[in-house]
Amino acid sequence: MRAAKVAAAPGDKWLLLERDEAPVALGYSKLILVTGARERLLPFEGWTLPGVTGAGGLQALVKGGMPMRGERIVVAGSGPLLLAVADTAPMSAP
């Protein structure tokens, strides 16, 4: 199922979804909510310079195939998204 919104939880282990403006009842045995991560970029000196991106921007560039091997990459800040980005970024051989 794609592009669905949860409209209600009418009973135990049931969700009422809205998809293409039509209601769909969905039963489940286990429900896992994956709300995603949100990048909160706070302005800092130099944050608008070329080559400076937020963690999510860096991860999108790497996953999109931008060549970065041999480039100096600095991942700084706090939060769980930075760990995922640092793991995604290619490491240079010493």
PDB file with one MODEL, atoms N, CA, C and O in Angstrom:
MODEL        1
ATOM      1  N   MET A   1       0.850  -1.178   0.000  1.00  0.00           N
ATOM      2  CA  MET A   1       0.000   0.000   0.000  1.00  0.00           C
ATOM      3  C   MET A   1       0.890   1.234   0.000  1.00  0.00           C
ATOM      4  O   MET A   1       1.874   1.278   0.738  1.00  0.00           O
ATOM      5  N   ARG A   2       0.569   2.229  -0.804  1.00  0.00           N
ATOM      6  CA  ARG A   2       1.387   3.435  -0.876  1.00  0.00           C
ATOM      7  C   ARG A   2       0.517   4.675  -0.696  1.00  0.00           C
ATOM      8  O   ARG A   2      -0.691   4.634  -0.929  1.00  0.00           O
ATOM      9  N   ALA A   3       1.127   5.755  -0.290  1.00  0.00           N
ATOM     10  CA  ALA A   3       0.459   7.049  -0.142  1.00  0.00           C
ATOM     11  C   ALA A   3      -0.838   6.949   0.653  1.00  0.00           C
ATOM     12  O   ALA A   3      -1.882   7.436   0.219  1.00  0.00           O
ATOM     13  N   ALA A   4      -0.764   6.328   1.793  1.00  0.00           N
ATOM     14  CA  ALA A   4      -1.941   6.196   2.644  1.00  0.00           C
ATOM     15  C   ALA A   4      -1.743   7.023   3.908  1.00  0.00           C
ATOM     16  O   ALA A   4      -0.621   7.198   4.383  1.00  0.00           O
ATOM     17  N   LYS A   5      -2.846   7.525   4.441  1.00  0.00           N
ATOM     18  CA  LYS A   5      -2.835   8.278   5.699  1.00  0.00           C
ATOM     19  C   LYS A   5      -3.651   7.510   6.721  1.00  0.00           C
ATOM     20  O   LYS A   5      -4.703   6.960   6.395  1.00  0.00           O
ATOM     21  N   VAL A   6      -3.176   7.472   7.946  1.00  0.00           N
ATOM     22  CA  VAL A   6      -3.957   6.853   9.012  1.00  0.00           C
ATOM     23  C   VAL A   6      -5.022   7.854   9.438  1.00  0.00           C
ATOM     24  O   VAL A   6      -4.709   8.962   9.874  1.00  0.00           O
ATOM     25  N   ALA A   7      -6.268   7.458   9.309  1.00  0.00           N
ATOM     26  CA  ALA A   7      -7.382   8.332   9.661  1.00  0.00           C
ATOM     27  C   ALA A   7      -7.871   8.067  11.082  1.00  0.00           C
ATOM     28  O   ALA A   7      -8.284   8.989  11.785  1.00  0.00           O
ATOM     29  N   ALA A   8      -7.823   6.792  11.503  1.00  0.00           N
ATOM     30  CA  ALA A   8      -8.321   6.444  12.840  1.00  0.00           C
ATOM     31  C   ALA A   8      -7.821   5.061  13.233  1.00  0.00           C
ATOM     32  O   ALA A   8      -7.370   4.274  12.401  1.00  0.00           O
ATOM     33  N   ALA A   9      -7.919   4.795  14.533  1.00  0.00           N
ATOM     34  CA  ALA A   9      -7.642   3.462  15.075  1.00  0.00           C
ATOM     35  C   ALA A   9      -8.936   3.010  15.751  1.00  0.00           C
ATOM     36  O   ALA A   9      -9.094   3.185  16.959  1.00  0.00           O
ATOM     37  N   PRO A  10      -9.874   2.423  14.973  1.00  0.00           N
ATOM     38  CA  PRO A  10     -11.209   2.130  15.485  1.00  0.00           C
ATOM     39  C   PRO A  10     -11.278   0.997  16.504  1.00  0.00           C
ATOM     40  O   PRO A  10     -12.257   0.895  17.243  1.00  0.00           O
ATOM     41  N   GLY A  11     -10.272   0.158  16.557  1.00  0.00           N
ATOM     42  CA  GLY A  11     -10.309  -0.944  17.505  1.00  0.00           C
ATOM     43  C   GLY A  11      -8.925  -1.512  17.717  1.00  0.00           C
ATOM     44  O   GLY A  11      -7.948  -1.059  17.121  1.00  0.00           O
ATOM     45  N   ASP A  12      -8.857  -2.522  18.583  1.00  0.00           N
ATOM     46  CA  ASP A  12      -7.581  -3.154  18.872  1.00  0.00           C
ATOM     47  C   ASP A  12      -7.035  -3.826  17.613  1.00  0.00           C
ATOM     48  O   ASP A  12      -7.705  -4.665  17.011  1.00  0.00           O
ATOM     49  N   LYS A  13      -5.827  -3.458  17.221  1.00  0.00           N
ATOM     50  CA  LYS A  13      -5.118  -4.023  16.073  1.00  0.00           C
ATOM     51  C   LYS A  13      -5.819  -3.779  14.739  1.00  0.00           C
ATOM     52  O   LYS A  13      -5.776  -4.610  13.832  1.00  0.00           O
ATOM     53  N   TRP A  14      -6.466  -2.615  14.645  1.00  0.00           N
ATOM     54  CA  TRP A  14      -7.097  -2.186  13.402  1.00  0.00           C
ATOM     55  C   TRP A  14      -6.797  -0.718  13.162  1.00  0.00           C
ATOM     56  O   TRP A  14      -6.819   0.098  14.083  1.00  0.00           O
ATOM     57  N   LEU A  15      -6.514  -0.398  11.902  1.00  0.00           N
ATOM     58  CA  LEU A  15      -6.336   0.993  11.499  1.00  0.00           C
ATOM     59  C   LEU A  15      -7.298   1.283  10.359  1.00  0.00           C
ATOM     60  O   LEU A  15      -7.574   0.418   9.529  1.00  0.00           O
ATOM     61  N   LEU A  16      -7.800   2.501  10.329  1.00  0.00           N
ATOM     62  CA  LEU A  16      -8.602   2.953   9.207  1.00  0.00           C
ATOM     63  C   LEU A  16      -7.719   3.902   8.408  1.00  0.00           C
ATOM     64  O   LEU A  16      -7.321   4.956   8.904  1.00  0.00           O
ATOM     65  N   LEU A  17      -7.418   3.526   7.180  1.00  0.00           N
ATOM     66  CA  LEU A  17      -6.536   4.307   6.322  1.00  0.00           C
ATOM     67  C   LEU A  17      -7.338   5.040   5.268  1.00  0.00           C
ATOM     68  O   LEU A  17      -8.431   4.619   4.888  1.00  0.00           O
ATOM     69  N   GLU A  18      -6.776   6.143   4.804  1.00  0.00           N
ATOM     70  CA  GLU A  18      -7.367   6.867   3.683  1.00  0.00           C
ATOM     71  C   GLU A  18      -6.365   6.802   2.537  1.00  0.00           C
ATOM     72  O   GLU A  18      -5.233   7.269   2.657  1.00  0.00           O
ATOM     73  N   ARG A  19      -6.794   6.223   1.439  1.00  0.00           N
ATOM     74  CA  ARG A  19      -5.926   6.091   0.261  1.00  0.00           C
ATOM     75  C   ARG A  19      -6.729   6.457  -0.969  1.00  0.00           C
ATOM     76  O   ARG A  19      -7.799   5.899  -1.213  1.00  0.00           O
ATOM     77  N   ASP A  20      -6.212   7.392  -1.739  1.00  0.00           N
ATOM     78  CA  ASP A  20      -6.919   7.875  -2.925  1.00  0.00           C
ATOM     79  C   ASP A  20      -8.358   8.274  -2.581  1.00  0.00           C
ATOM     80  O   ASP A  20      -9.296   7.983  -3.323  1.00  0.00           O
ATOM     81  N   GLU A  21      -8.504   8.943  -1.442  1.00  0.00           N
ATOM     82  CA  GLU A  21      -9.801   9.438  -0.974  1.00  0.00           C
ATOM     83  C   GLU A  21     -10.792   8.331  -0.615  1.00  0.00           C
ATOM     84  O   GLU A  21     -11.972   8.604  -0.399  1.00  0.00           O
ATOM     85  N   ALA A  22     -10.321   7.082  -0.549  1.00  0.00           N
ATOM     86  CA  ALA A  22     -11.209   5.970  -0.193  1.00  0.00           C
ATOM     87  C   ALA A  22     -10.727   5.351   1.115  1.00  0.00           C
ATOM     88  O   ALA A  22      -9.521   5.236   1.332  1.00  0.00           O
ATOM     89  N   PRO A  23     -11.654   4.948   1.993  1.00  0.00           N
ATOM     90  CA  PRO A  23     -11.247   4.319   3.247  1.00  0.00           C
ATOM     91  C   PRO A  23     -10.820   2.869   3.045  1.00  0.00           C
ATOM     92  O   PRO A  23     -11.379   2.147   2.219  1.00  0.00           O
ATOM     93  N   VAL A  24      -9.822   2.467   3.814  1.00  0.00           N
ATOM     94  CA  VAL A  24      -9.340   1.085   3.786  1.00  0.00           C
ATOM     95  C   VAL A  24      -9.142   0.646   5.230  1.00  0.00           C
ATOM     96  O   VAL A  24      -8.449   1.325   5.987  1.00  0.00           O
ATOM     97  N   ALA A  25      -9.736  -0.478   5.627  1.00  0.00           N
ATOM     98  CA  ALA A  25      -9.534  -1.033   6.967  1.00  0.00           C
ATOM     99  C   ALA A  25      -8.364  -2.008   6.902  1.00  0.00           C
ATOM    100  O   ALA A  25      -8.308  -2.869   6.024  1.00  0.00           O
ATOM    101  N   LEU A  26      -7.439  -1.863   7.831  1.00  0.00           N
ATOM    102  CA  LEU A  26      -6.240  -2.693   7.844  1.00  0.00           C
ATOM    103  C   LEU A  26      -6.061  -3.311   9.221  1.00  0.00           C
ATOM    104  O   LEU A  26      -5.924  -2.602  10.218  1.00  0.00           O
ATOM    105  N   GLY A  27      -6.064  -4.628   9.268  1.00  0.00           N
ATOM    106  CA  GLY A  27      -5.794  -5.333  10.518  1.00  0.00           C
ATOM    107  C   GLY A  27      -4.319  -5.693  10.586  1.00  0.00           C
ATOM    108  O   GLY A  27      -3.678  -5.892   9.554  1.00  0.00           O
ATOM    109  N   TYR A  28      -3.783  -5.777  11.781  1.00  0.00           N
ATOM    110  CA  TYR A  28      -2.366  -6.112  11.954  1.00  0.00           C
ATOM    111  C   TYR A  28      -2.165  -6.890  13.243  1.00  0.00           C
ATOM    112  O   TYR A  28      -2.967  -6.802  14.173  1.00  0.00           O
ATOM    113  N   SER A  29      -1.069  -7.658  13.279  1.00  0.00           N
ATOM    114  CA  SER A  29      -0.730  -8.362  14.512  1.00  0.00           C
ATOM    115  C   SER A  29       0.346  -7.606  15.292  1.00  0.00           C
ATOM    116  O   SER A  29       0.375  -7.637  16.522  1.00  0.00           O
ATOM    117  N   LYS A  30       1.232  -6.926  14.554  1.00  0.00           N
ATOM    118  CA  LYS A  30       2.253  -6.080  15.178  1.00  0.00           C
ATOM    119  C   LYS A  30       2.333  -4.785  14.395  1.00  0.00           C
ATOM    120  O   LYS A  30       2.218  -4.791  13.170  1.00  0.00           O
ATOM    121  N   LEU A  31       2.529  -3.675  15.090  1.00  0.00           N
ATOM    122  CA  LEU A  31       2.619  -2.368  14.450  1.00  0.00           C
ATOM    123  C   LEU A  31       3.956  -1.740  14.811  1.00  0.00           C
ATOM    124  O   LEU A  31       4.284  -1.596  15.988  1.00  0.00           O
ATOM    125  N   ILE A  32       4.717  -1.371  13.808  1.00  0.00           N
ATOM    126  CA  ILE A  32       5.997  -0.703  14.022  1.00  0.00           C
ATOM    127  C   ILE A  32       5.886   0.679  13.384  1.00  0.00           C
ATOM    128  O   ILE A  32       5.632   0.787  12.184  1.00  0.00           O
ATOM    129  N   LEU A  33       6.071   1.719  14.162  1.00  0.00           N
ATOM    130  CA  LEU A  33       6.020   3.082  13.650  1.00  0.00           C
ATOM    131  C   LEU A  33       7.436   3.553  13.351  1.00  0.00           C
ATOM    132  O   LEU A  33       8.306   3.512  14.222  1.00  0.00           O
ATOM    133  N   VAL A  34       7.662   3.991  12.147  1.00  0.00           N
ATOM    134  CA  VAL A  34       8.957   4.522  11.743  1.00  0.00           C
ATOM    135  C   VAL A  34       8.712   5.963  11.334  1.00  0.00           C
ATOM    136  O   VAL A  34       8.303   6.240  10.207  1.00  0.00           O
ATOM    137  N   THR A  35       8.962   6.858  12.242  1.00  0.00           N
ATOM    138  CA  THR A  35       8.613   8.254  12.000  1.00  0.00           C
ATOM    139  C   THR A  35       9.693   9.001  11.229  1.00  0.00           C
ATOM    140  O   THR A  35       9.446  10.102  10.738  1.00  0.00           O
ATOM    141  N   GLY A  36      10.877   8.426  11.113  1.00  0.00           N
ATOM    142  CA  GLY A  36      11.944   9.076  10.358  1.00  0.00           C
ATOM    143  C   GLY A  36      12.735  10.047  11.212  1.00  0.00           C
ATOM    144  O   GLY A  36      12.389  10.337  12.357  1.00  0.00           O
ATOM    145  N   ALA A  37      13.783  10.525  10.630  1.00  0.00           N
ATOM    146  CA  ALA A  37      14.629  11.501  11.306  1.00  0.00           C
ATOM    147  C   ALA A  37      14.406  12.855  10.662  1.00  0.00           C
ATOM    148  O   ALA A  37      14.075  12.944   9.479  1.00  0.00           O
ATOM    149  N   ARG A  38      14.585  13.876  11.420  1.00  0.00           N
ATOM    150  CA  ARG A  38      14.449  15.225  10.883  1.00  0.00           C
ATOM    151  C   ARG A  38      15.723  15.982  11.200  1.00  0.00           C
ATOM    152  O   ARG A  38      16.182  16.016  12.341  1.00  0.00           O
ATOM    153  N   GLU A  39      16.274  16.578  10.182  1.00  0.00           N
ATOM    154  CA  GLU A  39      17.496  17.350  10.371  1.00  0.00           C
ATOM    155  C   GLU A  39      17.128  18.750  10.838  1.00  0.00           C
ATOM    156  O   GLU A  39      16.298  19.424  10.228  1.00  0.00           O
ATOM    157  N   ARG A  40      17.751  19.171  11.916  1.00  0.00           N
ATOM    158  CA  ARG A  40      17.527  20.514  12.430  1.00  0.00           C
ATOM    159  C   ARG A  40      18.833  21.271  12.302  1.00  0.00           C
ATOM    160  O   ARG A  40      19.715  21.184  13.158  1.00  0.00           O
ATOM    161  N   LEU A  41      18.934  22.006  11.226  1.00  0.00           N
ATOM    162  CA  LEU A  41      20.161  22.733  10.942  1.00  0.00           C
ATOM    163  C   LEU A  41      20.078  24.123  11.550  1.00  0.00           C
ATOM    164  O   LEU A  41      19.224  24.925  11.172  1.00  0.00           O
ATOM    165  N   LEU A  42      20.966  24.404  12.489  1.00  0.00           N
ATOM    166  CA  LEU A  42      21.034  25.726  13.087  1.00  0.00           C
ATOM    167  C   LEU A  42      22.133  26.507  12.387  1.00  0.00           C
ATOM    168  O   LEU A  42      23.219  25.973  12.165  1.00  0.00           O
ATOM    169  N   PRO A  43      21.875  27.756  12.035  1.00  0.00           N
ATOM    170  CA  PRO A  43      22.879  28.551  11.334  1.00  0.00           C
ATOM    171  C   PRO A  43      24.162  28.706  12.157  1.00  0.00           C
ATOM    172  O   PRO A  43      24.124  28.872  13.376  1.00  0.00           O
ATOM    173  N   PHE A  44      25.283  28.646  11.462  1.00  0.00           N
ATOM    174  CA  PHE A  44      26.584  28.889  12.091  1.00  0.00           C
ATOM    175  C   PHE A  44      27.449  29.631  11.077  1.00  0.00           C
ATOM    176  O   PHE A  44      27.133  29.653   9.888  1.00  0.00           O
ATOM    177  N   GLU A  45      28.516  30.226  11.533  1.00  0.00           N
ATOM    178  CA  GLU A  45      29.374  30.989  10.641  1.00  0.00           C
ATOM    179  C   GLU A  45      29.902  30.085   9.531  1.00  0.00           C
ATOM    180  O   GLU A  45      30.527  29.061   9.807  1.00  0.00           O
ATOM    181  N   GLY A  46      29.653  30.459   8.284  1.00  0.00           N
ATOM    182  CA  GLY A  46      30.117  29.697   7.141  1.00  0.00           C
ATOM    183  C   GLY A  46      29.133  28.664   6.627  1.00  0.00           C
ATOM    184  O   GLY A  46      29.456  27.931   5.692  1.00  0.00           O
ATOM    185  N   TRP A  47      27.949  28.582   7.201  1.00  0.00           N
ATOM    186  CA  TRP A  47      27.012  27.525   6.829  1.00  0.00           C
ATOM    187  C   TRP A  47      26.464  27.669   5.414  1.00  0.00           C
ATOM    188  O   TRP A  47      25.881  26.721   4.887  1.00  0.00           O
ATOM    189  N   THR A  48      26.639  28.839   4.780  1.00  0.00           N
ATOM    190  CA  THR A  48      26.163  29.025   3.407  1.00  0.00           C
ATOM    191  C   THR A  48      27.292  28.940   2.379  1.00  0.00           C
ATOM    192  O   THR A  48      27.063  29.180   1.194  1.00  0.00           O
ATOM    193  N   LEU A  49      28.490  28.605   2.813  1.00  0.00           N
ATOM    194  CA  LEU A  49      29.622  28.501   1.887  1.00  0.00           C
ATOM    195  C   LEU A  49      29.481  27.279   0.981  1.00  0.00           C
ATOM    196  O   LEU A  49      28.856  26.293   1.372  1.00  0.00           O
ATOM    197  N   PRO A  50      30.051  27.331  -0.223  1.00  0.00           N
ATOM    198  CA  PRO A  50      30.013  26.158  -1.106  1.00  0.00           C
ATOM    199  C   PRO A  50      30.674  24.950  -0.445  1.00  0.00           C
ATOM    200  O   PRO A  50      31.719  25.073   0.193  1.00  0.00           O
ATOM    201  N   GLY A  51      30.056  23.790  -0.605  1.00  0.00           N
ATOM    202  CA  GLY A  51      30.604  22.561  -0.030  1.00  0.00           C
ATOM    203  C   GLY A  51      30.168  22.283   1.389  1.00  0.00           C
ATOM    204  O   GLY A  51      30.466  21.214   1.920  1.00  0.00           O
ATOM    205  N   VAL A  52      29.466  23.216   2.023  1.00  0.00           N
ATOM    206  CA  VAL A  52      28.975  23.016   3.387  1.00  0.00           C
ATOM    207  C   VAL A  52      27.523  22.569   3.294  1.00  0.00           C
ATOM    208  O   VAL A  52      26.688  23.281   2.736  1.00  0.00           O
ATOM    209  N   THR A  53      27.219  21.403   3.834  1.00  0.00           N
ATOM    210  CA  THR A  53      25.850  20.884   3.811  1.00  0.00           C
ATOM    211  C   THR A  53      25.469  20.399   5.200  1.00  0.00           C
ATOM    212  O   THR A  53      26.315  20.264   6.084  1.00  0.00           O
ATOM    213  N   GLY A  54      24.210  20.146   5.369  1.00  0.00           N
ATOM    214  CA  GLY A  54      23.751  19.489   6.581  1.00  0.00           C
ATOM    215  C   GLY A  54      24.011  17.991   6.458  1.00  0.00           C
ATOM    216  O   GLY A  54      24.365  17.501   5.385  1.00  0.00           O
ATOM    217  N   ALA A  55      23.838  17.285   7.539  1.00  0.00           N
ATOM    218  CA  ALA A  55      24.096  15.841   7.541  1.00  0.00           C
ATOM    219  C   ALA A  55      23.208  15.120   6.528  1.00  0.00           C
ATOM    220  O   ALA A  55      23.678  14.237   5.810  1.00  0.00           O
ATOM    221  N   GLY A  56      21.940  15.487   6.468  1.00  0.00           N
ATOM    222  CA  GLY A  56      21.037  14.864   5.510  1.00  0.00           C
ATOM    223  C   GLY A  56      21.438  15.153   4.074  1.00  0.00           C
ATOM    224  O   GLY A  56      21.308  14.291   3.205  1.00  0.00           O
ATOM    225  N   GLY A  57      21.926  16.364   3.819  1.00  0.00           N
ATOM    226  CA  GLY A  57      22.404  16.719   2.488  1.00  0.00           C
ATOM    227  C   GLY A  57      23.606  15.899   2.083  1.00  0.00           C
ATOM    228  O   GLY A  57      23.694  15.436   0.946  1.00  0.00           O
ATOM    229  N   LEU A  58      24.539  15.716   3.014  1.00  0.00           N
ATOM    230  CA  LEU A  58      25.720  14.893   2.738  1.00  0.00           C
ATOM    231  C   LEU A  58      25.314  13.453   2.435  1.00  0.00           C
ATOM    232  O   LEU A  58      25.823  12.850   1.490  1.00  0.00           O
ATOM    233  N   GLN A  59      24.417  12.913   3.218  1.00  0.00           N
ATOM    234  CA  GLN A  59      23.990  11.530   3.006  1.00  0.00           C
ATOM    235  C   GLN A  59      23.299  11.386   1.650  1.00  0.00           C
ATOM    236  O   GLN A  59      23.504  10.386   0.962  1.00  0.00           O
ATOM    237  N   ALA A  60      22.489  12.365   1.257  1.00  0.00           N
ATOM    238  CA  ALA A  60      21.823  12.316  -0.045  1.00  0.00           C
ATOM    239  C   ALA A  60      22.843  12.378  -1.181  1.00  0.00           C
ATOM    240  O   ALA A  60      22.692  11.680  -2.184  1.00  0.00           O
ATOM    241  N   LEU A  61      23.873  13.201  -1.035  1.00  0.00           N
ATOM    242  CA  LEU A  61      24.908  13.287  -2.067  1.00  0.00           C
ATOM    243  C   LEU A  61      25.660  11.969  -2.210  1.00  0.00           C
ATOM    244  O   LEU A  61      25.897  11.500  -3.323  1.00  0.00           O
ATOM    245  N   VAL A  62      26.034  11.373  -1.075  1.00  0.00           N
ATOM    246  CA  VAL A  62      26.774  10.102  -1.100  1.00  0.00           C
ATOM    247  C   VAL A  62      25.915   9.011  -1.727  1.00  0.00           C
ATOM    248  O   VAL A  62      26.380   8.276  -2.598  1.00  0.00           O
ATOM    249  N   LYS A  63      24.666   8.903  -1.288  1.00  0.00           N
ATOM    250  CA  LYS A  63      23.774   7.866  -1.819  1.00  0.00           C
ATOM    251  C   LYS A  63      23.437   8.102  -3.284  1.00  0.00           C
ATOM    252  O   LYS A  63      23.128   7.162  -4.016  1.00  0.00           O
ATOM    253  N   GLY A  64      23.497   9.368  -3.710  1.00  0.00           N
ATOM    254  CA  GLY A  64      23.241   9.700  -5.097  1.00  0.00           C
ATOM    255  C   GLY A  64      24.430   9.457  -6.011  1.00  0.00           C
ATOM    256  O   GLY A  64      24.331   9.646  -7.223  1.00  0.00           O
ATOM    257  N   GLY A  65      25.555   9.041  -5.440  1.00  0.00           N
ATOM    258  CA  GLY A  65      26.719   8.679  -6.244  1.00  0.00           C
ATOM    259  C   GLY A  65      27.749   9.766  -6.433  1.00  0.00           C
ATOM    260  O   GLY A  65      28.650   9.610  -7.257  1.00  0.00           O
ATOM    261  N   MET A  66      27.654  10.866  -5.701  1.00  0.00           N
ATOM    262  CA  MET A  66      28.659  11.911  -5.839  1.00  0.00           C
ATOM    263  C   MET A  66      30.009  11.367  -5.386  1.00  0.00           C
ATOM    264  O   MET A  66      30.117  10.834  -4.282  1.00  0.00           O
ATOM    265  N   PRO A  67      31.049  11.494  -6.227  1.00  0.00           N
ATOM    266  CA  PRO A  67      32.360  10.956  -5.845  1.00  0.00           C
ATOM    267  C   PRO A  67      32.971  11.770  -4.702  1.00  0.00           C
ATOM    268  O   PRO A  67      33.135  12.986  -4.811  1.00  0.00           O
ATOM    269  N   MET A  68      33.300  11.095  -3.623  1.00  0.00           N
ATOM    270  CA  MET A  68      33.867  11.770  -2.456  1.00  0.00           C
ATOM    271  C   MET A  68      35.118  11.092  -1.936  1.00  0.00           C
ATOM    272  O   MET A  68      35.753  11.586  -1.005  1.00  0.00           O
ATOM    273  N   ARG A  69      35.476   9.971  -2.527  1.00  0.00           N
ATOM    274  CA  ARG A  69      36.677   9.276  -2.068  1.00  0.00           C
ATOM    275  C   ARG A  69      37.870  10.208  -2.210  1.00  0.00           C
ATOM    276  O   ARG A  69      38.057  10.825  -3.258  1.00  0.00           O
ATOM    277  N   GLY A  70      38.665  10.312  -1.178  1.00  0.00           N
ATOM    278  CA  GLY A  70      39.835  11.180  -1.178  1.00  0.00           C
ATOM    279  C   GLY A  70      39.538  12.609  -0.737  1.00  0.00           C
ATOM    280  O   GLY A  70      40.462  13.402  -0.554  1.00  0.00           O
ATOM    281  N   GLU A  71      38.274  12.943  -0.565  1.00  0.00           N
ATOM    282  CA  GLU A  71      37.901  14.281  -0.108  1.00  0.00           C
ATOM    283  C   GLU A  71      37.930  14.333   1.407  1.00  0.00           C
ATOM    284  O   GLU A  71      37.696  13.323   2.071  1.00  0.00           O
ATOM    285  N   ARG A  72      38.210  15.481   1.945  1.00  0.00           N
ATOM    286  CA  ARG A  72      38.172  15.665   3.401  1.00  0.00           C
ATOM    287  C   ARG A  72      36.730  15.959   3.796  1.00  0.00           C
ATOM    288  O   ARG A  72      36.130  16.922   3.318  1.00  0.00           O
ATOM    289  N   ILE A  73      36.187  15.135   4.661  1.00  0.00           N
ATOM    290  CA  ILE A  73      34.800  15.289   5.122  1.00  0.00           C
ATOM    291  C   ILE A  73      34.820  15.439   6.628  1.00  0.00           C
ATOM    292  O   ILE A  73      35.432  14.635   7.332  1.00  0.00           O
ATOM    293  N   VAL A  74      34.153  16.466   7.122  1.00  0.00           N
ATOM    294  CA  VAL A  74      34.030  16.682   8.557  1.00  0.00           C
ATOM    295  C   VAL A  74      32.559  16.558   8.912  1.00  0.00           C
ATOM    296  O   VAL A  74      31.720  17.265   8.353  1.00  0.00           O
ATOM    297  N   VAL A  75      32.245  15.667   9.833  1.00  0.00           N
ATOM    298  CA  VAL A  75      30.883  15.513  10.335  1.00  0.00           C
ATOM    299  C   VAL A  75      30.912  15.991  11.778  1.00  0.00           C
ATOM    300  O   VAL A  75      31.589  15.406  12.624  1.00  0.00           O
ATOM    301  N   ALA A  76      30.174  17.059  12.051  1.00  0.00           N
ATOM    302  CA  ALA A  76      30.215  17.661  13.388  1.00  0.00           C
ATOM    303  C   ALA A  76      28.801  17.939  13.873  1.00  0.00           C
ATOM    304  O   ALA A  76      27.893  18.172  13.075  1.00  0.00           O
ATOM    305  N   GLY A  77      28.626  17.913  15.174  1.00  0.00           N
ATOM    306  CA  GLY A  77      27.339  18.223  15.769  1.00  0.00           C
ATOM    307  C   GLY A  77      26.922  17.146  16.741  1.00  0.00           C
ATOM    308  O   GLY A  77      27.762  16.461  17.324  1.00  0.00           O
ATOM    309  N   SER A  78      25.622  16.997  16.913  1.00  0.00           N
ATOM    310  CA  SER A  78      25.106  15.976  17.813  1.00  0.00           C
ATOM    311  C   SER A  78      23.843  15.387  17.222  1.00  0.00           C
ATOM    312  O   SER A  78      23.190  16.000  16.378  1.00  0.00           O
ATOM    313  N   GLY A  79      23.515  14.222  17.664  1.00  0.00           N
ATOM    314  CA  GLY A  79      22.292  13.571  17.213  1.00  0.00           C
ATOM    315  C   GLY A  79      22.582  12.268  16.498  1.00  0.00           C
ATOM    316  O   GLY A  79      23.676  12.072  15.968  1.00  0.00           O
ATOM    317  N   PRO A  80      21.592  11.369  16.484  1.00  0.00           N
ATOM    318  CA  PRO A  80      21.789  10.039  15.910  1.00  0.00           C
ATOM    319  C   PRO A  80      21.969  10.043  14.395  1.00  0.00           C
ATOM    320  O   PRO A  80      22.582   9.117  13.862  1.00  0.00           O
ATOM    321  N   LEU A  81      21.459  11.047  13.680  1.00  0.00           N
ATOM    322  CA  LEU A  81      21.615  11.096  12.230  1.00  0.00           C
ATOM    323  C   LEU A  81      23.087  11.223  11.845  1.00  0.00           C
ATOM    324  O   LEU A  81      23.497  10.695  10.811  1.00  0.00           O
ATOM    325  N   LEU A  82      23.876  11.903  12.647  1.00  0.00           N
ATOM    326  CA  LEU A  82      25.292  12.087  12.323  1.00  0.00           C
ATOM    327  C   LEU A  82      26.044  10.761  12.308  1.00  0.00           C
ATOM    328  O   LEU A  82      26.960  10.581  11.505  1.00  0.00           O
ATOM    329  N   LEU A  83      25.675   9.847  13.173  1.00  0.00           N
ATOM    330  CA  LEU A  83      26.330   8.536  13.190  1.00  0.00           C
ATOM    331  C   LEU A  83      26.056   7.782  11.892  1.00  0.00           C
ATOM    332  O   LEU A  83      26.956   7.159  11.329  1.00  0.00           O
ATOM    333  N   ALA A  84      24.826   7.840  11.423  1.00  0.00           N
ATOM    334  CA  ALA A  84      24.480   7.171  10.167  1.00  0.00           C
ATOM    335  C   ALA A  84      25.197   7.811   8.992  1.00  0.00           C
ATOM    336  O   ALA A  84      25.654   7.108   8.091  1.00  0.00           O
ATOM    337  N   VAL A  85      25.302   9.127   8.986  1.00  0.00           N
ATOM    338  CA  VAL A  85      25.972   9.842   7.899  1.00  0.00           C
ATOM    339  C   VAL A  85      27.462   9.518   7.904  1.00  0.00           C
ATOM    340  O   VAL A  85      28.048   9.265   6.851  1.00  0.00           O
ATOM    341  N   ALA A  86      28.071   9.526   9.074  1.00  0.00           N
ATOM    342  CA  ALA A  86      29.505   9.219   9.162  1.00  0.00           C
ATOM    343  C   ALA A  86      29.777   7.802   8.681  1.00  0.00           C
ATOM    344  O   ALA A  86      30.821   7.540   8.084  1.00  0.00           O
ATOM    345  N   ASP A  87      28.850   6.887   8.936  1.00  0.00           N
ATOM    346  CA  ASP A  87      29.023   5.498   8.471  1.00  0.00           C
ATOM    347  C   ASP A  87      28.838   5.397   6.964  1.00  0.00           C
ATOM    348  O   ASP A  87      29.461   4.548   6.327  1.00  0.00           O
ATOM    349  N   THR A  88      28.008   6.233   6.387  1.00  0.00           N
ATOM    350  CA  THR A  88      27.739   6.223   4.946  1.00  0.00           C
ATOM    351  C   THR A  88      28.864   6.854   4.153  1.00  0.00           C
ATOM    352  O   THR A  88      29.180   6.402   3.052  1.00  0.00           O
ATOM    353  N   ALA A  89      29.475   7.900   4.704  1.00  0.00           N
ATOM    354  CA  ALA A  89      30.524   8.639   3.989  1.00  0.00           C
ATOM    355  C   ALA A  89      31.732   7.731   3.744  1.00  0.00           C
ATOM    356  O   ALA A  89      32.159   7.009   4.644  1.00  0.00           O
ATOM    357  N   PRO A  90      32.288   7.768   2.511  1.00  0.00           N
ATOM    358  CA  PRO A  90      33.436   6.919   2.212  1.00  0.00           C
ATOM    359  C   PRO A  90      34.686   7.360   2.965  1.00  0.00           C
ATOM    360  O   PRO A  90      34.928   8.551   3.164  1.00  0.00           O
ATOM    361  N   MET A  91      35.458   6.386   3.369  1.00  0.00           N
ATOM    362  CA  MET A  91      36.698   6.685   4.074  1.00  0.00           C
ATOM    363  C   MET A  91      37.878   6.528   3.127  1.00  0.00           C
ATOM    364  O   MET A  91      37.909   5.609   2.309  1.00  0.00           O
ATOM    365  N   SER A  92      38.827   7.408   3.237  1.00  0.00           N
ATOM    366  CA  SER A  92      40.048   7.329   2.412  1.00  0.00           C
ATOM    367  C   SER A  92      41.020   6.364   3.050  1.00  0.00           C
ATOM    368  O   SER A  92      41.065   6.226   4.272  1.00  0.00           O
ATOM    369  N   ALA A  93      41.795   5.698   2.218  1.00  0.00           N
ATOM    370  CA  ALA A  93      42.872   4.849   2.726  1.00  0.00           C
ATOM    371  C   ALA A  93      44.009   5.743   3.195  1.00  0.00           C
ATOM    372  O   ALA A  93      44.318   6.732   2.530  1.00  0.00           O
ATOM    373  N   PRO A  94      44.647   5.422   4.333  1.00  0.00           N
ATOM    374  CA  PRO A  94      45.735   6.277   4.827  1.00  0.00           C
ATOM    375  C   PRO A  94      46.940   6.237   3.913  1.00  0.00           C
ATOM    376  O   PRO A  94      47.942   6.899   4.183  1.00  0.00           O
TER     377      PRO A  94
ENDMDL
END
